[in-house]
Amino acid sequence: MRIPIFSVSSLINQDLDKLTSRFFEELYTEGQILPQLQDPSGIRTADPCIIYIASGGSEIQFAALMEQIQAERIYLLTSGYSNSLAASMEILSFIRQRGGSGEIIHGSAGVCARKLKDIMAASEARKRIRGMKLGMVGEPSDWLIASRSDEAALRERLGIEVVPVSLEELIEEYEKHAYREDSWTEKLKSMEFDRQELRKALDLYGALDRLVERYGLGGLSVRCFDLLERVKTTGCLGLAVLNARGIYGGCEGDLPSLVSMVILGEVSGQPAFMCNPSRMDLEQGEMVLAHCTLPLNMPEQMELKTHFESDIGVAIAGQIPEDEITVFKISGDLREYYVDGGRILKNMQDPTLCRTQIKVKLSSYDYFLERPISNHHVICCGDCRQALNYFLAFL
């Protein structure tokens, strides 16, 4: 990975070029990081702003550059050679005294490489999210009494525009009874399930797909339970296909959870599963998460079942790899968030829960019982906590 960085150094250290080359070679060997030194004139618009502090004595050079830097946060990369760390501490204090924020990136080459990758992942995610449109198809479900979003905050702090779409417009599209074929629809049609119910669910997918195209949406959330009465099917399958295609699809008109899916998906580069915490075993330190839809490109294997609460339509029962996960949720006003890492212990098939069910082990459960951010939470495979925290530092 090529990472643009700036550099400041002392003019009196004759060995800096050799030491810099050694450190950069270590970054590449340990983490496939290839630093690209940039002309200082570009520091004004740098995002992210990563500055390599090559040695002690760099402080004066940095102070001369400080007025040009417009980045909200400055990352100081240190090698551990030639008093680089000591100089970085002086510089970070200087930044903070002037109301700025920053962080020293220090440690082994492997540790530094991982942090640089996470910083870049967070930065690129911010750029992709800014300007994204998210559709709200209908109002939030009536029971989501604590799951409302501050659309002004979304627009100002993330650059997200919320596009209201009526449920009637979705139903009008559904009544066209058409969808475009792709590899996911072909896969679904090859699976065993009632043909008529599958066709209805795919027609709803087609309706959602056309709304995405019409409004230029990067994602949408649907007041899906109203569809049970109106068209006698569910949105589970359609949302599953959209998510597999990289278009974020959430349930129940829950906009904060959709935004959480967007952030987690863009930072991690992985599909995001919106689910309910269903039960906890505090003695064993385990929790069950479940929902009736998930991205089709997330499970190792899956089968089609009916929607849990209604026993109609088509839902997804998936087997997610039993490995590390990240759990995330952000509040509707972007003021609070929850991030934790854990592991999937097993996939379950409990008839009293939504169709995809995973038993997980997290570091703590106090948050869920004492200060939860509503009910739905979002998971992805892998540990992306550090990259998430870099992203969230800008909110």
SVG drawing of the C-alpha trace seen along z (x, -y; Angstrom):
<svg xmlns="http://www.w3.org/2000/svg" viewBox="-52 -30 79 58">
<polyline fill="none" stroke="black" stroke-width="0.4" points="0.0,0.0 1.3,-3.4 0.9,-6.0 1.6,-9.7 3.6,-11.3 5.6,-14.5 8.9,-14.6 10.7,-17.0 14.2,-16.5 17.3,-18.1 19.8,-19.6 22.7,-18.5 22.3,-14.7 24.3,-13.2 22.9,-9.7 19.2,-10.5 18.9,-9.3 20.2,-5.9 18.1,-5.6 15.0,-6.8 15.6,-4.2 16.1,-1.5 12.8,-2.4 10.8,-2.6 12.2,0.8 11.1,2.2 7.6,0.8 7.5,2.6 8.9,5.9 6.5,6.0 3.4,4.6 3.7,3.9 3.6,0.2 5.4,-1.9 5.7,-5.6 5.7,-8.2 7.4,-11.4 5.4,-14.4 6.4,-18.0 5.8,-20.2 3.7,-22.6 1.0,-20.0 0.6,-19.8 -2.2,-22.4 -4.7,-20.0 -3.3,-16.7 -5.9,-14.2 -4.8,-12.3 -1.9,-14.4 0.9,-12.0 4.3,-13.6 7.5,-11.5 9.5,-13.0 12.9,-11.8 15.0,-13.1 15.5,-15.3 15.8,-18.9 12.8,-18.6 10.7,-20.7 11.6,-24.1 10.9,-22.8 7.5,-21.5 6.6,-24.9 7.3,-26.6 4.8,-24.2 2.1,-24.3 0.3,-27.4 -0.2,-25.7 -1.8,-22.5 -5.6,-22.5 -6.1,-18.8 -8.3,-18.3 -5.8,-15.7 -2.1,-15.3 -0.3,-11.9 3.4,-11.9 5.2,-8.9 8.4,-8.0 11.1,-5.5 12.7,-5.2 16.0,-6.4 17.8,-9.7 15.5,-11.0 12.5,-10.8 10.1,-9.9 11.3,-12.7 10.9,-15.3 7.4,-13.9 6.4,-14.4 7.5,-18.0 5.7,-18.6 2.4,-16.9 2.4,-19.2 2.9,-22.2 -0.1,-21.0 -2.3,-20.6 -1.3,-24.0 -2.7,-25.5 -6.0,-23.7 -5.1,-21.0 -5.2,-17.2 -2.9,-14.5 -1.3,-11.2 2.2,-9.7 2.5,-6.5 5.3,-4.6 6.4,-1.0 7.7,1.8 7.6,1.6 4.7,4.0 2.7,1.9 3.3,-1.3 2.3,0.4 -1.0,1.6 -1.8,-1.8 -0.9,-3.5 -3.3,-1.1 -6.0,-1.8 -5.5,-5.6 -5.8,-5.3 -8.9,-3.0 -10.6,-5.6 -9.6,-8.5 -10.8,-6.7 -14.0,-5.8 -14.7,-9.4 -14.2,-10.4 -16.5,-7.7 -19.3,-8.5 -19.3,-12.2 -21.9,-12.9 -23.7,-9.6 -27.5,-9.5 -29.5,-7.2 -33.1,-6.5 -35.8,-6.2 -38.6,-4.2 -41.5,-5.0 -41.2,-6.1 -39.3,-4.2 -41.3,-1.3 -43.5,-2.4 -41.6,-0.5 -38.3,-2.2 -39.0,-4.9 -35.3,-5.7 -34.0,-5.2 -34.3,-8.6 -31.6,-10.4 -30.5,-14.1 -30.4,-14.6 -28.6,-18.0 -25.8,-16.2 -25.6,-13.5 -25.3,-16.2 -22.8,-18.4 -20.5,-15.8 -20.7,-13.0 -21.9,-14.6 -24.8,-12.2 -28.1,-13.3 -31.3,-11.5 -33.8,-11.0 -37.4,-10.3 -39.3,-7.8 -42.9,-6.9 -43.9,-3.3 -46.5,-3.8 -43.8,-4.4 -42.1,-1.1 -45.4,0.7 -46.0,-0.8 -42.7,0.5 -43.4,3.9 -46.6,4.2 -44.5,4.1 -43.4,7.6 -40.0,7.3 -36.4,7.5 -33.1,7.7 -31.2,10.9 -27.7,11.1 -25.5,13.8 -27.3,13.4 -30.8,13.9 -29.6,16.9 -28.1,18.4 -31.3,17.8 -33.4,19.4 -31.2,22.5 -32.1,23.1 -35.0,25.1 -38.0,22.9 -41.6,22.2 -41.3,20.8 -44.2,18.4 -42.9,16.9 -39.4,16.6 -40.8,14.8 -42.6,12.3 -39.5,11.6 -37.4,11.1 -40.1,8.7 -39.6,6.7 -35.9,6.8 -36.5,5.4 -38.6,2.6 -35.9,1.7 -33.3,1.8 -35.2,-0.6 -35.5,-3.1 -31.8,-2.9 -31.2,-3.7 -33.8,-6.4 -32.5,-8.4 -28.8,-7.5 -28.8,-5.8 -25.8,-4.3 -28.2,-2.6 -31.8,-2.5 -33.9,-1.4 -37.4,-0.1 -40.4,-0.2 -40.6,3.5 -43.3,4.8 -46.0,2.8 -45.2,4.9 -46.5,8.0 -50.0,6.7 -49.7,4.7 -47.9,7.1 -47.8,10.3 -44.0,10.7 -41.0,9.3 -38.0,7.2 -35.5,9.7 -34.3,11.2 -34.2,7.9 -32.1,6.3 -29.8,9.3 -29.1,9.0 -28.6,5.2 -26.1,5.6 -24.2,8.3 -23.9,5.8 -22.5,3.1 -25.7,1.1 -26.5,0.9 -29.9,2.2 -31.4,1.9 -34.7,3.0 -37.6,1.3 -36.8,-2.2 -33.9,-2.3 -31.8,-5.1 -29.1,-5.1 -28.5,-1.4 -28.3,-2.1 -25.7,-4.8 -23.8,-2.3 -23.8,0.2 -22.4,-2.4 -19.6,-3.4 -18.6,0.1 -18.8,1.4 -16.8,-1.5 -14.1,-1.4 -13.7,2.4 -14.4,3.2 -16.6,6.0 -20.3,6.7 -22.2,5.5 -24.9,7.5 -27.7,5.6 -29.0,7.7 -30.7,7.9 -29.0,8.8 -31.4,11.6 -30.2,13.1 -27.1,13.2 -25.5,15.8 -23.6,13.6 -22.1,16.6 -20.6,17.9 -19.9,14.5 -21.9,15.2 -24.5,13.4 -26.8,14.4 -27.3,12.0 -30.0,12.7 -31.9,11.3 -33.8,12.5 -31.6,10.8 -27.9,10.5 -25.6,9.8 -25.6,12.8 -21.8,12.5 -21.3,12.9 -22.2,16.5 -20.2,19.6 -23.5,21.4 -27.2,20.5 -30.7,21.7 -34.0,20.0 -36.7,19.9 -39.8,17.8 -39.6,14.5 -39.6,15.3 -42.3,13.1 -44.8,13.6 -43.9,17.0 -44.3,15.6 -42.0,14.3 -38.3,15.4 -35.6,14.9 -32.0,15.9 -30.6,18.5 -26.8,18.1 -23.8,19.7 -21.2,17.0 -17.5,18.0 -16.7,18.7 -13.9,16.2 -13.2,12.6 -15.9,10.0 -16.3,6.3 -19.6,5.0 -20.6,1.4 -23.4,-1.1 -23.6,-4.9 -26.4,-7.1 -28.7,-9.1 -27.1,-12.4 -23.6,-10.9 -22.7,-11.8 -22.4,-8.3 -21.0,-5.1 -20.1,-1.6 -17.2,0.4 -16.1,3.9 -14.4,6.9 -15.3,10.5 -15.6,13.9 -18.4,16.0 -18.5,19.2 -21.2,21.0 -24.0,20.6 -27.4,21.6 -30.8,22.9 -33.2,21.9 -36.8,21.8 -37.7,19.1 -35.3,16.5 -34.8,14.7 -33.3,17.0 -29.6,16.1 -28.3,16.6 -24.8,16.4 -23.5,17.0 -20.6,14.6 -18.2,13.8 -17.4,10.1 -15.1,8.4 -18.0,7.0 -21.8,6.9 -22.3,4.0 -23.0,1.6 -26.0,3.7 -27.6,3.7 -26.8,0.2 -26.4,-2.2 -27.3,-0.6 -27.7,-2.7 -31.2,-1.2 -31.6,2.4 -30.1,3.1 -26.3,3.4 -24.1,4.1 -21.3,6.6 -18.6,7.4 -16.1,10.2 -12.6,9.3 -11.2,6.9 -11.4,3.3 -11.7,1.5 -8.6,-0.6 -9.7,-1.9 -13.1,-2.6 -11.7,-4.6 -9.6,-6.6 -12.8,-7.3 -14.8,-8.3 -12.1,-10.6 -13.3,-13.1 -16.9,-13.2"/>
</svg>
